[in-house]
C-alpha cells in the first residue's frame, strides 16, 4: 500500500471508482505523517485508507494542494472520523465556500440548465448539480495558509507557491533545501493538466497557467512529486513539453476556424473527435474555451453573441 519515493516520503495511490487514480503523499515527521491530498470520497478509497491506518500509522495533519474532489474528497472524513486537522489555502477555502453557499441558496429547480455551458455549445447540465460538484468536499478547515508562507510537511519546511491555472486555488509545495517539489496537478509527467474555463467570471485560466509554469520552471527541483502518474525526472523539460502541447492545440483551433464561426462546443468536437454529451465532452468544451479565451486575449480570435450562442472566429483587422 505504501510506495517509498524518497527518504521519509511515501506514496499511496487512491483509485477512482470510475477509473483513474490520484497520488497522496505521506511525509514522515516526529509526531506522525503529514498527508498531502486525500483522494476522492468513495467507499473503496475509505477502505484503502483504513487498511493503511490499520498498520499503526499516525497522520498528524492533512494539507491540500487544491479543492478538486479527487484531492480533497476525504479531507472531511479524516477530520471528523479520525480527528486529524486539515490545512488548506485561504483562496481554496473562499472558493469552495462560495460554491457551497450558492448551492444552498439556489432555488430555481433541480433541472434548470447551466446557461454558461449552453451558450458555448454544451449540453443541458443542471446548474445545481454543477454547484454541488464544486462544493462536494466542503468542510471547515483547521488552518489556512497564504502564498509564500512556509509550512511544515513531515520533518521538512516547504514554501507554499500559488500556481493558478488547473485550478484557481492550486498550490505547489517546495522544499528549497532538499530540492523537492510537491507539484499537485500543476505539472504531470504522463498527461497534460486540464485547463478549463467554467464560468463568465473565470478570467483567463490558460494565461494564469502559463505564468505559473514560468514560476515553477525557474526553481531547482531534483524530486518532483505529481498528483497523478509517475515521478517527473526533468522538470524544465516537462514544463516545456506541456507548454508546447497547448500551442499545438491552439494552432489546430486557428486552422479549424478558418473562415468559419463556431461555438467552443463545435470546436471541441472537431479537436477531440468526441460526439458524446458526457463528462469528458464537457471537460473538452471547457478546455477548448480556455484556449479560445487565451487566443482572444492575444487578439488572434474574436467572439460575438448570436441567438444566445457565443461564436468564435479569426480576428480580422
C-alpha positions in Angstrom: 0.0 0.0 0.0 2.8 2.4 0.9 5.2 3.2 -2.0 8.5 4.7 -0.9 9.5 7.6 -3.2 12.3 9.3 -1.1 13.7 9.4 2.4 10.7 9.9 4.8 8.2 10.2 1.9 5.8 7.5 0.8 3.0 7.5 -1.8 -0.5 6.0 -1.6 -2.3 5.7 -4.9 -6.1 6.1 -4.4 -8.2 4.8 -7.3 -11.4 6.4 -8.7 -14.4 4.2 -8.9 -14.9 5.3 -12.5 -11.3 4.8 -13.4 -8.0 6.7 -12.8 -6.3 7.5 -9.6 -4.6 10.2 -7.5 -1.3 10.3 -5.7 -1.4 11.0 -2.0 1.9 11.7 -0.2 2.8 10.8 3.4 5.7 12.8 4.7 7.2 11.5 8.0 7.7 13.8 11.0 8.4 13.4 14.7 4.8 13.4 15.7 3.4 11.4 12.7 2.9 11.8 9.0 1.7 14.8 7.1 -0.7 13.7 4.4 -0.8 15.8 1.2 -4.2 15.3 -0.6 -6.6 12.5 0.3 -8.1 11.0 -2.8 -11.8 11.1 -3.9 -14.6 10.3 -1.5 -15.7 6.7 -2.1 -16.2 3.6 -0.1 -13.2 1.9 -1.8 -11.0 4.9 -1.0 -12.1 4.8 2.6 -11.3 1.1 2.8 -7.8 1.8 1.3 -7.1 4.3 4.0 -8.4 2.1 6.7 -6.1 -0.6 5.5 -3.1 1.8 5.6 -4.0 3.1 9.1 -4.5 -0.5 10.4 -0.7 -0.9 10.4 -0.4 1.7 13.2 0.5 4.7 11.0 -0.4 8.0 12.6 -1.4 11.0 10.5 -0.6 14.3 12.2 -2.4 16.6 9.7 -3.8 16.8 6.2 -2.6 19.5 3.8 -4.3 20.2 0.4 -2.9 21.3 -2.9 -6.3 22.4 -4.3 -10.0 21.8 -3.8 -10.9 19.5 -6.7 -12.9 16.5 -5.5 -10.2 13.9 -6.3 -7.8 15.7 -4.0 -10.0 17.0 -1.2 -12.7 14.3 -1.2 -11.8 12.6 2.1 -10.4 15.6 4.0 -13.7 15.8 5.9 -13.5 12.1 6.7 -10.0 12.4 8.2 -11.1 15.4 10.2 -14.4 14.1 11.6 -13.7 10.3 11.7 -10.1 10.5 12.9 -9.8 14.0 14.4 -7.0 14.9 12.0 -6.6 18.7 11.4 -7.0 19.8 7.8 -4.9 22.7 6.4 -5.7 24.4 3.1 -5.1 27.7 1.3 -7.3 30.7 2.1 -8.0 31.1 -1.6 -9.2 27.4 -1.7 -11.4 27.9 1.3 -13.0 31.0 -0.1 -13.6 29.4 -3.5 -15.2 26.3 -2.0 -17.3 28.2 0.4 -18.7 30.5 -2.3 -19.7 27.4 -4.4 -21.3 25.8 -1.3 -23.3 28.9 -0.4 -24.5 29.2 -4.0 -25.6 25.6 -3.9 -27.5 26.1 -0.6 -29.2 29.2 -1.9 -30.1 28.1 -5.4 -33.8 27.7 -5.7 -34.6 27.6 -9.5 -35.3 23.9 -9.6 -33.2 20.8 -9.9 -33.2 20.7 -13.7 -32.5 24.4 -14.5 -29.7 24.1 -17.1 -26.3 25.8 -16.6 -26.6 28.6 -19.1 -22.9 29.2 -19.4 -22.5 25.7 -20.9 -25.5 26.2 -23.2 -24.3 29.4 -24.7 -20.9 27.8 -25.5 -22.5 24.9 -27.3 -22.5 22.5 -24.4 -25.2 20.0 -23.1 -28.0 21.0 -20.8 -26.4 20.1 -17.4 -28.4 21.1 -14.3 -26.8 24.2 -12.7 -27.5 22.9 -9.2 -25.6 19.7 -10.0 -22.6 21.7 -11.1 -22.7 23.7 -7.9 -23.0 20.5 -5.8 -19.9 19.0 -7.6 -17.9 22.2 -7.0 -18.7 22.2 -3.3 -19.0 18.5 -2.6 -16.0 18.4 -0.3 -16.9 21.5 1.7 -15.7 21.4 5.3 -14.4 24.0 7.7 -10.5 23.8 7.8 -8.5 23.9 11.0 -5.9 26.2 9.5 -5.2 28.3 6.4 -2.0 29.2 4.6 -1.1 32.0 2.2 1.1 32.4 -0.9 4.8 32.4 0.1 4.2 31.0 3.6 6.5 28.3 4.9 4.7 25.3 6.3 6.0 22.1 7.9 5.2 18.9 6.0 6.6 16.0 7.9 10.1 16.9 9.0 10.7 19.5 6.3 9.8 23.1 5.7 8.1 23.8 2.4 7.2 27.1 0.7 3.5 27.3 -0.5 3.6 28.5 -4.1 0.3 29.8 -5.6 0.1 28.3 -9.1 -3.3 29.1 -10.6 -4.3 27.5 -13.9 -5.5 24.0 -13.5 -7.5 25.4 -10.5 -7.6 29.0 -9.4 -6.7 27.9 -5.9 -3.9 25.5 -6.8 -0.7 25.4 -4.7 2.6 23.6 -5.1 4.9 23.0 -2.1 8.7 23.5 -2.5 11.4 22.3 -0.2 14.3 24.5 -1.3 16.9 23.0 1.0 16.4 19.4 -0.4 15.2 20.3 -3.9 11.8 18.6 -3.5 8.6 19.8 -5.2 5.1 18.5 -4.4 3.5 19.6 -7.7 -0.1 18.6 -7.3 -1.8 18.8 -10.7 0.2 21.8 -11.9 2.8 19.6 -13.7 2.1 16.0 -14.5 4.5 13.5 -16.2 2.2 11.3 -18.1 -0.6 13.7 -19.2 -1.0 17.4 -19.6 -3.0 19.0 -16.8 -6.5 20.1 -17.8 -7.0 23.8 -18.0 -10.7 24.8 -18.2 -13.0 27.7 -18.1 -16.3 27.1 -16.2 -17.9 30.5 -15.7 -18.2 34.1 -17.1 -16.1 35.3 -14.1 -13.4 32.6 -14.6 -10.9 35.1 -16.1 -8.2 33.7 -18.4 -7.0 30.4 -16.8 -4.6 29.4 -19.6 -2.8 32.8 -19.2 -2.7 32.2 -15.5 -1.3 28.7 -16.1 1.5 29.9 -18.5 2.5 32.4 -15.9 2.5 29.8 -13.2 4.6 27.4 -15.4 7.2 30.2 -15.8 7.4 30.5 -12.0 7.8 26.7 -11.5 10.3 26.4 -14.4 12.7 28.7 -12.6 13.0 26.6 -9.4 15.6 23.8 -8.9 14.0 20.5 -8.0 15.6 17.1 -8.1 12.5 15.3 -7.0 9.1 16.3 -8.4 6.0 14.5 -7.0 2.9 15.0 -9.1 -0.7 14.4 -8.2 -1.2 11.7 -10.9 1.1 9.3 -12.6 4.8 8.7 -12.2 7.6 10.9 -10.9 9.0 13.7 -13.1 12.7 13.4 -13.7 13.3 16.7 -15.6 11.0 19.5 -14.5 12.2 22.1 -17.1 11.8 19.7 -20.0 8.3 18.6 -18.8 7.2 22.2 -18.4 8.4 22.9 -22.0 6.5 19.9 -23.3 3.3 20.9 -21.7 3.5 24.5 -22.9 4.3 23.3 -26.4 1.3 21.0 -26.3 -1.1 23.9 -25.7 0.4 25.9 -28.5 0.0 22.9 -30.9 -3.7 22.7 -29.9 -4.2 26.4 -30.3 -2.7 26.3 -33.8 -5.1 23.5 -34.6 -8.0 25.6 -33.3 -6.9 28.5 -35.6 -6.8 26.1 -38.6 -10.3 24.7 -37.7 -11.9 28.1 -37.5 -10.5 29.2 -40.9 -13.3 31.3 -42.4 -15.9 29.9 -40.1 -17.5 30.9 -36.8 -18.1 28.2 -34.2 -19.0 27.7 -30.6 -16.5 26.2 -28.2 -18.6 23.0 -28.3 -18.3 22.8 -32.1 -14.6 23.4 -31.9 -14.1 20.8 -29.3 -16.0 18.1 -31.2 -13.5 18.5 -34.1 -10.4 18.8 -31.9 -11.2 15.8 -29.8 -13.5 13.8 -32.2 -15.9 13.3 -29.4 -19.6 13.1 -30.2 -20.9 12.1 -26.7 -22.5 14.5 -24.3 -20.8 13.1 -21.3 -18.4 14.4 -18.6 -15.5 14.1 -20.9 -17.2 16.1 -23.6 -17.9 18.9 -21.0 -14.3 18.9 -20.0 -13.2 19.1 -23.6 -15.6 22.1 -24.2 -14.1 23.9 -21.2 -10.6 23.1 -22.3 -11.3 24.5 -25.8 -13.0 27.5 -24.3 -9.9 28.2 -22.1 -7.7 28.2 -25.3 -10.2 30.3 -27.2 -10.3 32.9 -24.4 -6.5 33.0 -24.4 -6.3 33.4 -28.1 -8.9 36.2 -27.9 -6.8 38.0 -25.2 -3.9 37.8 -27.7 -6.0 39.3 -30.5 -6.0 36.2 -32.6 -9.7 35.4 -32.4 -12.8 37.4 -31.6 -16.2 36.4 -30.3 -19.8 37.7 -30.6 -23.2 36.7 -29.3 -25.8 35.5 -31.8 -29.1 33.9 -30.9 -27.9 33.1 -27.4 -24.7 31.4 -28.6 -21.1 32.7 -28.3 -19.4 32.3 -31.7 -15.7 32.5 -32.1 -13.9 33.3 -35.4 -10.5 34.5 -36.6 -9.9 38.2 -35.7 -10.0 40.4 -38.7 -8.0 43.7 -38.7 
